[in-house]
Amino acid sequence: MSERAAGLPGAAAHVAMLKERFAASALRGDKLHQQEEARFHLYLLGDAPGALRLAAENYRLQREPRDARILMEAVLAAQDHAAAQPALDWLRASGYQDPAYATLAQRLQAGAQ
């Protein structure tokens, strides 16, 4: 992401390379990197719906804090607040404390009203 933000000349080639690698993983049925692919779609391709699809599927398979975070970020970008419910439920039930997650949860709850 920082290469693109800095406007470095190799950014486009690196984005293309990542796109090819994620496509190859999908052909193999590999779902181990969906969280990273969701971030790729959200932050490098600007594809909020694609990021949300990947993040939601990933969250069903893996439930680490970083999986909840990308789900909440993708939900905000795609403006599909109902899709964040599993992550919000986990956040509330687990008592996980992190200011960034609390801010995301507040934004989601405010947007759902």
Biopython code that builds the backbone (N, CA, C, O; Angstrom):
import numpy as np
from Bio.PDB.StructureBuilder import StructureBuilder

atoms = [
    (1, "MET", "N", (0.822, -1.186, 0.000)),
    (1, "MET", "CA", (0.000, 0.000, 0.000)),
    (1, "MET", "C", (0.865, 1.248, 0.000)),
    (1, "MET", "O", (0.538, 2.234, -0.661)),
    (2, "SER", "N", (1.960, 1.212, 0.732)),
    (2, "SER", "CA", (2.771, 2.415, 0.834)),
    (2, "SER", "C", (3.455, 2.764, -0.477)),
    (2, "SER", "O", (3.672, 3.943, -0.760)),
    (3, "GLU", "N", (3.803, 1.758, -1.289)),
    (3, "GLU", "CA", (4.390, 2.047, -2.602)),
    (3, "GLU", "C", (3.422, 2.872, -3.445)),
    (3, "GLU", "O", (3.805, 3.857, -4.076)),
    (4, "ARG", "N", (2.175, 2.451, -3.441)),
    (4, "ARG", "CA", (1.166, 3.163, -4.231)),
    (4, "ARG", "C", (0.943, 4.563, -3.680)),
    (4, "ARG", "O", (0.859, 5.530, -4.437)),
    (5, "ALA", "N", (0.846, 4.671, -2.351)),
    (5, "ALA", "CA", (0.619, 5.975, -1.728)),
    (5, "ALA", "C", (1.777, 6.922, -2.000)),
    (5, "ALA", "O", (1.581, 8.130, -2.133)),
    (6, "ALA", "N", (2.979, 6.374, -2.084)),
    (6, "ALA", "CA", (4.153, 7.204, -2.352)),
    (6, "ALA", "C", (4.339, 7.493, -3.837)),
    (6, "ALA", "O", (5.204, 8.283, -4.215)),
    (7, "GLY", "N", (3.529, 6.856, -4.676)),
    (7, "GLY", "CA", (3.622, 7.083, -6.111)),
    (7, "GLY", "C", (4.870, 6.500, -6.737)),
    (7, "GLY", "O", (5.357, 7.008, -7.747)),
    (8, "LEU", "N", (5.393, 5.438, -6.148)),
    (8, "LEU", "CA", (6.606, 4.817, -6.687)),
    (8, "LEU", "C", (6.310, 4.105, -8.001)),
    (8, "LEU", "O", (5.227, 3.542, -8.166)),
    (9, "PRO", "N", (7.246, 4.121, -8.928)),
    (9, "PRO", "CA", (6.998, 3.569, -10.266)),
    (9, "PRO", "C", (6.751, 2.062, -10.292)),
    (9, "PRO", "O", (6.094, 1.579, -11.215)),
    (10, "GLY", "N", (7.243, 1.312, -9.331)),
    (10, "GLY", "CA", (7.053, -0.141, -9.334)),
    (10, "GLY", "C", (5.736, -0.590, -8.739)),
    (10, "GLY", "O", (5.443, -1.785, -8.745)),
    (11, "ALA", "N", (4.935, 0.324, -8.226)),
    (11, "ALA", "CA", (3.696, -0.034, -7.535)),
    (11, "ALA", "C", (2.733, -0.805, -8.433)),
    (11, "ALA", "O", (2.188, -1.828, -8.017)),
    (12, "ALA", "N", (2.521, -0.338, -9.635)),
    (12, "ALA", "CA", (1.565, -0.995, -10.542)),
    (12, "ALA", "C", (1.995, -2.426, -10.849)),
    (12, "ALA", "O", (1.158, -3.327, -10.905)),
    (13, "ALA", "N", (3.278, -2.637, -11.047)),
    (13, "ALA", "CA", (3.776, -3.991, -11.325)),
    (13, "ALA", "C", (3.584, -4.896, -10.119)),
    (13, "ALA", "O", (3.251, -6.071, -10.270)),
    (14, "HIS", "N", (3.791, -4.360, -8.933)),
    (14, "HIS", "CA", (3.608, -5.166, -7.730)),
    (14, "HIS", "C", (2.129, -5.498, -7.491)),
    (14, "HIS", "O", (1.802, -6.599, -7.047)),
    (15, "VAL", "N", (1.254, -4.563, -7.780)),
    (15, "VAL", "CA", (-0.183, -4.824, -7.666)),
    (15, "VAL", "C", (-0.574, -5.920, -8.654)),
    (15, "VAL", "O", (-1.327, -6.828, -8.301)),
    (16, "ALA", "N", (-0.077, -5.847, -9.870)),
    (16, "ALA", "CA", (-0.376, -6.872, -10.879)),
    (16, "ALA", "C", (0.146, -8.237, -10.435)),
    (16, "ALA", "O", (-0.532, -9.249, -10.613)),
    (17, "MET", "N", (1.330, -8.270, -9.867)),
    (17, "MET", "CA", (1.908, -9.521, -9.394)),
    (17, "MET", "C", (1.062, -10.124, -8.265)),
    (17, "MET", "O", (0.811, -11.329, -8.246)),
    (18, "LEU", "N", (0.631, -9.285, -7.336)),
    (18, "LEU", "CA", (-0.226, -9.778, -6.254)),
    (18, "LEU", "C", (-1.546, -10.313, -6.801)),
    (18, "LEU", "O", (-2.049, -11.342, -6.348)),
    (19, "LYS", "N", (-2.093, -9.608, -7.768)),
    (19, "LYS", "CA", (-3.352, -10.043, -8.379)),
    (19, "LYS", "C", (-3.191, -11.432, -8.990)),
    (19, "LYS", "O", (-4.064, -12.285, -8.833)),
    (20, "GLU", "N", (-2.090, -11.656, -9.678)),
    (20, "GLU", "CA", (-1.811, -12.968, -10.274)),
    (20, "GLU", "C", (-1.654, -14.045, -9.204)),
    (20, "GLU", "O", (-2.157, -15.156, -9.365)),
    (21, "ARG", "N", (-0.973, -13.729, -8.135)),
    (21, "ARG", "CA", (-0.763, -14.716, -7.064)),
    (21, "ARG", "C", (-2.079, -15.080, -6.378)),
    (21, "ARG", "O", (-2.322, -16.250, -6.083)),
    (22, "PHE", "N", (-2.921, -14.090, -6.126)),
    (22, "PHE", "CA", (-4.219, -14.395, -5.518)),
    (22, "PHE", "C", (-5.086, -15.216, -6.465)),
    (22, "PHE", "O", (-5.816, -16.102, -6.020)),
    (23, "ALA", "N", (-5.017, -14.934, -7.754)),
    (23, "ALA", "CA", (-5.772, -15.710, -8.744)),
    (23, "ALA", "C", (-5.277, -17.153, -8.773)),
    (23, "ALA", "O", (-6.085, -18.078, -8.856)),
    (24, "ALA", "N", (-3.975, -17.358, -8.707)),
    (24, "ALA", "CA", (-3.416, -18.710, -8.686)),
    (24, "ALA", "C", (-3.844, -19.448, -7.425)),
    (24, "ALA", "O", (-4.147, -20.640, -7.483)),
    (25, "SER", "N", (-3.874, -18.767, -6.298)),
    (25, "SER", "CA", (-4.337, -19.390, -5.049)),
    (25, "SER", "C", (-5.796, -19.818, -5.167)),
    (25, "SER", "O", (-6.176, -20.898, -4.714)),
    (26, "ALA", "N", (-6.601, -18.967, -5.775)),
    (26, "ALA", "CA", (-8.021, -19.292, -5.942)),
    (26, "ALA", "C", (-8.202, -20.528, -6.821)),
    (26, "ALA", "O", (-9.058, -21.370, -6.550)),
    (27, "LEU", "N", (-7.393, -20.631, -7.873)),
    (27, "LEU", "CA", (-7.475, -21.805, -8.749)),
    (27, "LEU", "C", (-7.122, -23.084, -8.007)),
    (27, "LEU", "O", (-7.665, -24.146, -8.310)),
    (28, "ARG", "N", (-6.212, -22.992, -7.033)),
    (28, "ARG", "CA", (-5.828, -24.157, -6.228)),
    (28, "ARG", "C", (-6.812, -24.432, -5.110)),
    (28, "ARG", "O", (-6.721, -25.462, -4.442)),
    (29, "GLY", "N", (-7.752, -23.525, -4.896)),
    (29, "GLY", "CA", (-8.699, -23.684, -3.804)),
    (29, "GLY", "C", (-8.106, -23.293, -2.460)),
    (29, "GLY", "O", (-8.646, -23.650, -1.413)),
    (30, "ASP", "N", (-7.011, -22.570, -2.484)),
    (30, "ASP", "CA", (-6.311, -22.140, -1.270)),
    (30, "ASP", "C", (-7.029, -20.944, -0.662)),
    (30, "ASP", "O", (-7.168, -19.906, -1.307)),
    (31, "LYS", "N", (-7.486, -21.087, 0.582)),
    (31, "LYS", "CA", (-8.199, -20.005, 1.257)),
    (31, "LYS", "C", (-7.417, -19.474, 2.451)),
    (31, "LYS", "O", (-7.973, -18.771, 3.295)),
    (32, "LEU", "N", (-6.141, -19.804, 2.525)),
    (32, "LEU", "CA", (-5.332, -19.401, 3.673)),
    (32, "LEU", "C", (-5.031, -17.911, 3.706)),
    (32, "LEU", "O", (-4.720, -17.372, 4.767)),
    (33, "HIS", "N", (-5.116, -17.246, 2.582)),
    (33, "HIS", "CA", (-4.711, -15.847, 2.521)),
    (33, "HIS", "C", (-5.864, -14.909, 2.168)),
    (33, "HIS", "O", (-5.650, -13.846, 1.584)),
    (34, "GLN", "N", (-7.076, -15.303, 2.520)),
    (34, "GLN", "CA", (-8.221, -14.451, 2.186)),
    (34, "GLN", "C", (-8.196, -13.127, 2.938)),
    (34, "GLN", "O", (-8.644, -12.108, 2.412)),
    (35, "GLN", "N", (-7.679, -13.131, 4.155)),
    (35, "GLN", "CA", (-7.601, -11.883, 4.902)),
    (35, "GLN", "C", (-6.701, -10.893, 4.176)),
    (35, "GLN", "O", (-7.045, -9.719, 4.036)),
    (36, "GLU", "N", (-5.550, -11.369, 3.716)),
    (36, "GLU", "CA", (-4.640, -10.511, 2.970)),
    (36, "GLU", "C", (-5.234, -10.108, 1.629)),
    (36, "GLU", "O", (-5.048, -8.980, 1.171)),
    (37, "GLU", "N", (-5.949, -11.035, 1.004)),
    (37, "GLU", "CA", (-6.582, -10.717, -0.277)),
    (37, "GLU", "C", (-7.686, -9.679, -0.092)),
    (37, "GLU", "O", (-7.873, -8.806, -0.940)),
    (38, "ALA", "N", (-8.414, -9.776, 1.020)),
    (38, "ALA", "CA", (-9.447, -8.774, 1.311)),
    (38, "ALA", "C", (-8.808, -7.398, 1.459)),
    (38, "ALA", "O", (-9.328, -6.413, 0.934)),
    (39, "ARG", "N", (-7.684, -7.324, 2.171)),
    (39, "ARG", "CA", (-6.970, -6.050, 2.307)),
    (39, "ARG", "C", (-6.507, -5.538, 0.938)),
    (39, "ARG", "O", (-6.599, -4.344, 0.652)),
    (40, "PHE", "N", (-6.017, -6.438, 0.106)),
    (40, "PHE", "CA", (-5.583, -6.096, -1.246)),
    (40, "PHE", "C", (-6.738, -5.480, -2.031)),
    (40, "PHE", "O", (-6.580, -4.436, -2.664)),
    (41, "HIS", "N", (-7.902, -6.132, -1.986)),
    (41, "HIS", "CA", (-9.067, -5.615, -2.713)),
    (41, "HIS", "C", (-9.507, -4.261, -2.163)),
    (41, "HIS", "O", (-9.849, -3.352, -2.919)),
    (42, "LEU", "N", (-9.494, -4.143, -0.847)),
    (42, "LEU", "CA", (-9.983, -2.907, -0.241)),
    (42, "LEU", "C", (-9.029, -1.739, -0.453)),
    (42, "LEU", "O", (-9.449, -0.662, -0.876)),
    (43, "TYR", "N", (-7.760, -1.945, -0.163)),
    (43, "TYR", "CA", (-6.827, -0.827, -0.134)),
    (43, "TYR", "C", (-6.034, -0.605, -1.411)),
    (43, "TYR", "O", (-5.561, 0.506, -1.652)),
    (44, "LEU", "N", (-5.880, -1.616, -2.220)),
    (44, "LEU", "CA", (-5.111, -1.417, -3.456)),
    (44, "LEU", "C", (-5.984, -1.387, -4.697)),
    (44, "LEU", "O", (-5.684, -0.667, -5.650)),
    (45, "LEU", "N", (-7.067, -2.166, -4.698)),
    (45, "LEU", "CA", (-7.950, -2.158, -5.863)),
    (45, "LEU", "C", (-9.152, -1.237, -5.684)),
    (45, "LEU", "O", (-9.819, -0.889, -6.658)),
    (46, "GLY", "N", (-9.433, -0.841, -4.439)),
    (46, "GLY", "CA", (-10.602, -0.006, -4.180)),
    (46, "GLY", "C", (-11.903, -0.741, -4.418)),
    (46, "GLY", "O", (-12.913, -0.132, -4.769)),
    (47, "ASP", "N", (-11.879, -2.049, -4.227)),
    (47, "ASP", "CA", (-13.027, -2.923, -4.476)),
    (47, "ASP", "C", (-13.663, -3.323, -3.147)),
    (47, "ASP", "O", (-13.404, -4.410, -2.629)),
    (48, "ALA", "N", (-14.496, -2.440, -2.602)),
    (48, "ALA", "CA", (-15.120, -2.697, -1.305)),
    (48, "ALA", "C", (-16.025, -3.933, -1.327)),
    (48, "ALA", "O", (-15.943, -4.738, -0.399)),
    (49, "PRO", "N", (-16.886, -4.125, -2.337)),
    (49, "PRO", "CA", (-17.723, -5.331, -2.339)),
    (49, "PRO", "C", (-16.895, -6.623, -2.397)),
    (49, "PRO", "O", (-17.210, -7.594, -1.709)),
    (50, "GLY", "N", (-15.841, -6.633, -3.215)),
    (50, "GLY", "CA", (-14.975, -7.808, -3.290)),
    (50, "GLY", "C", (-14.253, -8.047, -1.982)),
    (50, "GLY", "O", (-14.109, -9.189, -1.547)),
    (51, "ALA", "N", (-13.797, -6.973, -1.350)),
    (51, "ALA", "CA", (-13.125, -7.085, -0.056)),
    (51, "ALA", "C", (-14.085, -7.635, 0.996)),
    (51, "ALA", "O", (-13.701, -8.474, 1.809)),
    (52, "LEU", "N", (-15.317, -7.170, 0.982)),
    (52, "LEU", "CA", (-16.302, -7.643, 1.957)),
    (52, "LEU", "C", (-16.604, -9.127, 1.751)),
    (52, "LEU", "O", (-16.695, -9.881, 2.719)),
    (53, "ARG", "N", (-16.758, -9.542, 0.511)),
    (53, "ARG", "CA", (-17.011, -10.963, 0.234)),
    (53, "ARG", "C", (-15.877, -11.825, 0.779)),
    (53, "ARG", "O", (-16.120, -12.831, 1.445)),
    (54, "LEU", "N", (-14.644, -11.429, 0.497)),
    (54, "LEU", "CA", (-13.482, -12.190, 0.962)),
    (54, "LEU", "C", (-13.348, -12.150, 2.481)),
    (54, "LEU", "O", (-13.075, -13.174, 3.107)),
    (55, "ALA", "N", (-13.538, -10.980, 3.073)),
    (55, "ALA", "CA", (-13.398, -10.844, 4.520)),
    (55, "ALA", "C", (-14.466, -11.639, 5.258)),
    (55, "ALA", "O", (-14.185, -12.245, 6.292)),
    (56, "ALA", "N", (-15.691, -11.641, 4.734)),
    (56, "ALA", "CA", (-16.773, -12.395, 5.388)),
    (56, "ALA", "C", (-16.518, -13.896, 5.306)),
    (56, "ALA", "O", (-16.708, -14.614, 6.288)),
    (57, "GLU", "N", (-16.094, -14.364, 4.152)),
    (57, "GLU", "CA", (-15.777, -15.785, 4.009)),
    (57, "GLU", "C", (-14.596, -16.159, 4.896)),
    (57, "GLU", "O", (-14.604, -17.207, 5.541)),
    (58, "ASN", "N", (-13.591, -15.308, 4.925)),
    (58, "ASN", "CA", (-12.433, -15.555, 5.771)),
    (58, "ASN", "C", (-12.838, -15.616, 7.245)),
    (58, "ASN", "O", (-12.352, -16.468, 7.989)),
    (59, "TYR", "N", (-13.720, -14.720, 7.663)),
    (59, "TYR", "CA", (-14.129, -14.689, 9.071)),
    (59, "TYR", "C", (-14.894, -15.948, 9.462)),
    (59, "TYR", "O", (-14.851, -16.369, 10.618)),
    (60, "ARG", "N", (-15.583, -16.541, 8.518)),
    (60, "ARG", "CA", (-16.268, -17.808, 8.819)),
    (60, "ARG", "C", (-15.256, -18.925, 9.063)),
    (60, "ARG", "O", (-15.536, -19.856, 9.818)),
    (61, "LEU", "N", (-14.080, -18.841, 8.430)),
    (61, "LEU", "CA", (-13.062, -19.885, 8.544)),
    (61, "LEU", "C", (-12.048, -19.610, 9.650)),
    (61, "LEU", "O", (-11.592, -20.538, 10.318)),
    (62, "GLN", "N", (-11.699, -18.363, 9.843)),
    (62, "GLN", "CA", (-10.670, -17.989, 10.806)),
    (62, "GLN", "C", (-11.189, -16.829, 11.649)),
    (62, "GLN", "O", (-11.747, -15.867, 11.121)),
    (63, "ARG", "N", (-11.004, -16.928, 12.925)),
    (63, "ARG", "CA", (-11.561, -15.901, 13.807)),
    (63, "ARG", "C", (-10.508, -15.286, 14.709)),
    (63, "ARG", "O", (-10.637, -15.304, 15.933)),
    (64, "GLU", "N", (-9.492, -14.756, 14.113)),
    (64, "GLU", "CA", (-8.482, -14.032, 14.872)),
    (64, "GLU", "C", (-8.868, -12.558, 14.879)),
    (64, "GLU", "O", (-9.647, -12.122, 14.032)),
    (65, "PRO", "N", (-8.334, -11.788, 15.821)),
    (65, "PRO", "CA", (-8.679, -10.357, 15.855)),
    (65, "PRO", "C", (-8.460, -9.654, 14.518)),
    (65, "PRO", "O", (-9.291, -8.843, 14.112)),
    (66, "ARG", "N", (-7.375, -9.943, 13.838)),
    (66, "ARG", "CA", (-7.121, -9.251, 12.562)),
    (66, "ARG", "C", (-8.151, -9.629, 11.501)),
    (66, "ARG", "O", (-8.397, -8.851, 10.579)),
    (67, "ASP", "N", (-8.755, -10.810, 11.614)),
    (67, "ASP", "CA", (-9.814, -11.205, 10.682)),
    (67, "ASP", "C", (-11.076, -10.382, 10.948)),
    (67, "ASP", "O", (-11.774, -9.979, 10.018)),
    (68, "ALA", "N", (-11.357, -10.140, 12.226)),
    (68, "ALA", "CA", (-12.499, -9.290, 12.581)),
    (68, "ALA", "C", (-12.271, -7.862, 12.107)),
    (68, "ALA", "O", (-13.198, -7.193, 11.649)),
    (69, "ARG", "N", (-11.041, -7.404, 12.221)),
    (69, "ARG", "CA", (-10.749, -6.022, 11.829)),
    (69, "ARG", "C", (-10.972, -5.797, 10.339)),
    (69, "ARG", "O", (-11.622, -4.823, 9.960)),
    (70, "ILE", "N", (-10.449, -6.672, 9.487)),
    (70, "ILE", "CA", (-10.637, -6.456, 8.049)),
    (70, "ILE", "C", (-12.117, -6.600, 7.688)),
    (70, "ILE", "O", (-12.600, -5.931, 6.774)),
    (71, "LEU", "N", (-12.828, -7.459, 8.392)),
    (71, "LEU", "CA", (-14.271, -7.571, 8.137)),
    (71, "LEU", "C", (-14.949, -6.239, 8.452)),
    (71, "LEU", "O", (-15.738, -5.737, 7.651)),
    (72, "MET", "N", (-14.644, -5.670, 9.612)),
    (72, "MET", "CA", (-15.275, -4.393, 9.971)),
    (72, "MET", "C", (-14.870, -3.274, 9.010)),
    (72, "MET", "O", (-15.701, -2.445, 8.642)),
    (73, "GLU", "N", (-13.604, -3.246, 8.604)),
    (73, "GLU", "CA", (-13.149, -2.216, 7.658)),
    (73, "GLU", "C", (-13.848, -2.365, 6.305)),
    (73, "GLU", "O", (-14.251, -1.374, 5.695)),
    (74, "ALA", "N", (-13.986, -3.598, 5.844)),
    (74, "ALA", "CA", (-14.649, -3.839, 4.558)),
    (74, "ALA", "C", (-16.135, -3.497, 4.634)),
    (74, "ALA", "O", (-16.706, -2.959, 3.685)),
    (75, "VAL", "N", (-16.753, -3.812, 5.763)),
    (75, "VAL", "CA", (-18.166, -3.480, 5.958)),
    (75, "VAL", "C", (-18.372, -1.969, 5.873)),
    (75, "VAL", "O", (-19.299, -1.498, 5.215)),
    (76, "LEU", "N", (-17.518, -1.229, 6.530)),
    (76, "LEU", "CA", (-17.639, 0.233, 6.479)),
    (76, "LEU", "C", (-17.482, 0.750, 5.058)),
    (76, "LEU", "O", (-18.230, 1.626, 4.623)),
    (77, "ALA", "N", (-16.516, 0.212, 4.345)),
    (77, "ALA", "CA", (-16.282, 0.667, 2.969)),
    (77, "ALA", "C", (-17.442, 0.299, 2.049)),
    (77, "ALA", "O", (-17.826, 1.085, 1.183)),
    (78, "ALA", "N", (-17.998, -0.895, 2.239)),
    (78, "ALA", "CA", (-19.096, -1.362, 1.381)),
    (78, "ALA", "C", (-20.457, -0.876, 1.869)),
    (78, "ALA", "O", (-21.456, -1.015, 1.164)),
    (79, "GLN", "N", (-20.499, -0.314, 3.059)),
    (79, "GLN", "CA", (-21.736, 0.191, 3.670)),
    (79, "GLN", "C", (-22.808, -0.884, 3.777)),
    (79, "GLN", "O", (-23.979, -0.654, 3.476)),
    (80, "ASP", "N", (-22.380, -2.060, 4.212)),
    (80, "ASP", "CA", (-23.294, -3.187, 4.442)),
    (80, "ASP", "C", (-23.186, -3.566, 5.916)),
    (80, "ASP", "O", (-22.632, -4.610, 6.261)),
    (81, "HIS", "N", (-23.718, -2.710, 6.773)),
    (81, "HIS", "CA", (-23.488, -2.814, 8.214)),
    (81, "HIS", "C", (-23.933, -4.141, 8.834)),
    (81, "HIS", "O", (-23.344, -4.576, 9.824)),
    (82, "ALA", "N", (-24.931, -4.777, 8.293)),
    (82, "ALA", "CA", (-25.394, -6.047, 8.853)),
    (82, "ALA", "C", (-24.319, -7.125, 8.768)),
    (82, "ALA", "O", (-24.289, -8.033, 9.599)),
    (83, "ALA", "N", (-23.441, -7.037, 7.780)),
    (83, "ALA", "CA", (-22.399, -8.054, 7.594)),
    (83, "ALA", "C", (-21.358, -8.023, 8.710)),
    (83, "ALA", "O", (-20.582, -8.968, 8.849)),
    (84, "ALA", "N", (-21.328, -6.966, 9.498)),
    (84, "ALA", "CA", (-20.348, -6.860, 10.583)),
    (84, "ALA", "C", (-20.797, -7.559, 11.853)),
    (84, "ALA", "O", (-20.014, -7.673, 12.796)),
    (85, "GLN", "N", (-22.029, -8.027, 11.906)),
    (85, "GLN", "CA", (-22.564, -8.553, 13.160)),
    (85, "GLN", "C", (-21.712, -9.658, 13.787)),
    (85, "GLN", "O", (-21.507, -9.634, 15.000)),
    (86, "PRO", "N", (-21.204, -10.633, 13.007)),
    (86, "PRO", "CA", (-20.373, -11.669, 13.652)),
    (86, "PRO", "C", (-19.143, -11.096, 14.350)),
    (86, "PRO", "O", (-18.786, -11.553, 15.435)),
    (87, "ALA", "N", (-18.494, -10.113, 13.753)),
    (87, "ALA", "CA", (-17.316, -9.504, 14.371)),
    (87, "ALA", "C", (-17.708, -8.670, 15.587)),
    (87, "ALA", "O", (-17.009, -8.682, 16.600)),
    (88, "LEU", "N", (-18.804, -7.959, 15.492)),
    (88, "LEU", "CA", (-19.268, -7.169, 16.635)),
    (88, "LEU", "C", (-19.665, -8.071, 17.796)),
    (88, "LEU", "O", (-19.381, -7.762, 18.953)),
    (89, "ASP", "N", (-20.322, -9.185, 17.487)),
    (89, "ASP", "CA", (-20.689, -10.146, 18.535)),
    (89, "ASP", "C", (-19.446, -10.691, 19.225)),
    (89, "ASP", "O", (-19.399, -10.783, 20.451)),
    (90, "TRP", "N", (-18.428, -11.055, 18.424)),
    (90, "TRP", "CA", (-17.180, -11.563, 18.992)),
    (90, "TRP", "C", (-16.519, -10.501, 19.872)),
    (90, "TRP", "O", (-16.055, -10.803, 20.971)),
    (91, "LEU", "N", (-16.479, -9.270, 19.392)),
    (91, "LEU", "CA", (-15.841, -8.191, 20.134)),
    (91, "LEU", "C", (-16.512, -7.997, 21.493)),
    (91, "LEU", "O", (-15.837, -7.829, 22.508)),
    (92, "ARG", "N", (-17.817, -8.022, 21.504)),
    (92, "ARG", "CA", (-18.579, -7.837, 22.728)),
    (92, "ARG", "C", (-18.396, -9.037, 23.664)),
    (92, "ARG", "O", (-18.154, -8.857, 24.858)),
    (93, "ALA", "N", (-18.510, -10.250, 23.135)),
    (93, "ALA", "CA", (-18.436, -11.462, 23.963)),
    (93, "ALA", "C", (-17.032, -11.721, 24.496)),
    (93, "ALA", "O", (-16.875, -12.209, 25.615)),
    (94, "SER", "N", (-16.020, -11.401, 23.712)),
    (94, "SER", "CA", (-14.648, -11.712, 24.114)),
    (94, "SER", "C", (-14.076, -10.697, 25.099)),
    (94, "SER", "O", (-13.173, -11.019, 25.871)),
    (95, "GLY", "N", (-14.597, -9.484, 25.072)),
    (95, "GLY", "CA", (-14.032, -8.429, 25.897)),
    (95, "GLY", "C", (-12.697, -7.925, 25.369)),
    (95, "GLY", "O", (-11.940, -7.274, 26.089)),
    (96, "TYR", "N", (-12.414, -8.229, 24.104)),
    (96, "TYR", "CA", (-11.158, -7.809, 23.476)),
    (96, "TYR", "C", (-11.040, -6.296, 23.548)),
    (96, "TYR", "O", (-11.975, -5.577, 23.195)),
    (97, "GLN", "N", (-9.899, -5.817, 24.003)),
    (97, "GLN", "CA", (-9.678, -4.383, 24.183)),
    (97, "GLN", "C", (-8.642, -3.873, 23.198)),
    (97, "GLN", "O", (-7.481, -4.281, 23.248)),
    (98, "ASP", "N", (-9.047, -2.994, 22.312)),
    (98, "ASP", "CA", (-8.132, -2.347, 21.378)),
    (98, "ASP", "C", (-8.829, -1.075, 20.897)),
    (98, "ASP", "O", (-9.949, -1.138, 20.390)),
    (99, "PRO", "N", (-8.185, 0.063, 21.051)),
    (99, "PRO", "CA", (-8.847, 1.316, 20.656)),
    (99, "PRO", "C", (-9.275, 1.354, 19.190)),
    (99, "PRO", "O", (-10.328, 1.908, 18.872)),
    (100, "ALA", "N", (-8.481, 0.776, 18.298)),
    (100, "ALA", "CA", (-8.841, 0.792, 16.872)),
    (100, "ALA", "C", (-10.105, -0.024, 16.634)),
    (100, "ALA", "O", (-10.963, 0.374, 15.847)),
    (101, "TYR", "N", (-10.222, -1.154, 17.304)),
    (101, "TYR", "CA", (-11.407, -1.999, 17.147)),
    (101, "TYR", "C", (-12.626, -1.317, 17.757)),
    (101, "TYR", "O", (-13.723, -1.382, 17.202)),
    (102, "ALA", "N", (-12.435, -0.668, 18.892)),
    (102, "ALA", "CA", (-13.540, 0.055, 19.526)),
    (102, "ALA", "C", (-14.050, 1.165, 18.617)),
    (102, "ALA", "O", (-15.257, 1.383, 18.512)),
    (103, "THR", "N", (-13.138, 1.861, 17.967)),
    (103, "THR", "CA", (-13.527, 2.930, 17.037)),
    (103, "THR", "C", (-14.297, 2.360, 15.849)),
    (103, "THR", "O", (-15.318, 2.915, 15.442)),
    (104, "LEU", "N", (-13.805, 1.247, 15.294)),
    (104, "LEU", "CA", (-14.521, 0.606, 14.182)),
    (104, "LEU", "C", (-15.923, 0.193, 14.616)),
    (104, "LEU", "O", (-16.891, 0.422, 13.891)),
    (105, "ALA", "N", (-16.035, -0.415, 15.796)),
    (105, "ALA", "CA", (-17.345, -0.847, 16.300)),
    (105, "ALA", "C", (-18.284, 0.343, 16.485)),
    (105, "ALA", "O", (-19.463, 0.256, 16.139)),
    (106, "GLN", "N", (-17.786, 1.437, 17.017)),
    (106, "GLN", "CA", (-18.612, 2.626, 17.194)),
    (106, "GLN", "C", (-19.096, 3.168, 15.851)),
    (106, "GLN", "O", (-20.259, 3.546, 15.707)),
    (107, "ARG", "N", (-18.198, 3.202, 14.876)),
    (107, "ARG", "CA", (-18.580, 3.682, 13.533)),
    (107, "ARG", "C", (-19.634, 2.779, 12.922)),
    (107, "ARG", "O", (-20.577, 3.257, 12.291)),
    (108, "LEU", "N", (-19.479, 1.471, 13.107)),
    (108, "LEU", "CA", (-20.450, 0.521, 12.559)),
    (108, "LEU", "C", (-21.805, 0.683, 13.239)),
    (108, "LEU", "O", (-22.838, 0.704, 12.569)),
    (109, "GLN", "N", (-21.806, 0.795, 14.544)),
    (109, "GLN", "CA", (-23.058, 0.924, 15.265)),
    (109, "GLN", "C", (-23.756, 2.242, 14.938)),
    (109, "GLN", "O", (-24.984, 2.292, 14.864)),
    (110, "ALA", "N", (-22.993, 3.293, 14.746)),
    (110, "ALA", "CA", (-23.576, 4.587, 14.373)),
    (110, "ALA", "C", (-24.157, 4.539, 12.970)),
    (110, "ALA", "O", (-25.205, 5.130, 12.707)),
    (111, "GLY", "N", (-23.484, 3.842, 12.076)),
    (111, "GLY", "CA", (-23.947, 3.751, 10.692)),
    (111, "GLY", "C", (-25.133, 2.827, 10.505)),
    (111, "GLY", "O", (-25.874, 2.954, 9.530)),
    (112, "ALA", "N", (-25.320, 1.898, 11.432)),
    (112, "ALA", "CA", (-26.420, 0.938, 11.322)),
    (112, "ALA", "C", (-27.742, 1.529, 11.802)),
    (112, "ALA", "O", (-28.803, 0.952, 11.567)),
    (113, "GLN", "N", (-27.681, 2.667, 12.468)),
    (113, "GLN", "CA", (-28.905, 3.265, 13.026)),
    (113, "GLN", "C", (-29.608, 4.135, 12.044)),
    (113, "GLN", "O", (-30.650, 4.707, 12.362)),
]
sb = StructureBuilder()
sb.init_structure("model")
sb.init_model(0)
sb.init_chain("A")
sb.init_seg("    ")
for serial, (resi, resn, name, xyz) in enumerate(atoms, 1):
    if name == "N":
        sb.init_residue(resn, " ", resi, " ")
    sb.init_atom(name, np.array(xyz, "f"), 0.0, 1.0, " ", f" {name:<3s}", serial, name[0])
structure = sb.get_structure()
